[in-house]
Amino acid sequence: MSEARGHRFVDEYLGYLLGQANHALYKDFDSHVRAAGLSSVEWRVLATLHDSPPLAINQLAHDVLSKQPTVTKLVQRMCEQGWLALQADAGDQRRTLVTATPAGKRLVRPLLQKARSHEAAMLQALPATERTALKKLLAKLAQRPQ
């Protein structure tokens, strides 16, 4: 940054830096998601459910960073595609749980590998200790144990 410009608020503001980092991480990967025929939120749903126990819609919406009504409609469409399935919650018959089908898991599996490779390439400039620390700090900020 040029000294003539001075220090800008956004250059040190955490929300902006996180947004910029997210954009840098996702912008090149998005083409793989679209090539697989998925939207970004469909990708997040399948990535979340591929190795997760069945989730209630409200938890799934939270995990994929989307609103519950949006995820409810999306889940219905993804069930019609054969990528997701619904099941009754044995512990609470009022709740419906969502799970990835074998077809959904097959669809997302290559993207998971590409996501891991893409992340590794993006983080290669950081030493392993910094990569680990970064993930732990971000999880802590998000208030999720890692």
Helices and strands as residue ranges (DSSP letters): G 3-5, G 9-11, H 14-35, H 40-49, E 55-56, H 57-63, H 68-81, E 84-89, E 92-100, H 102-123, H 128-141
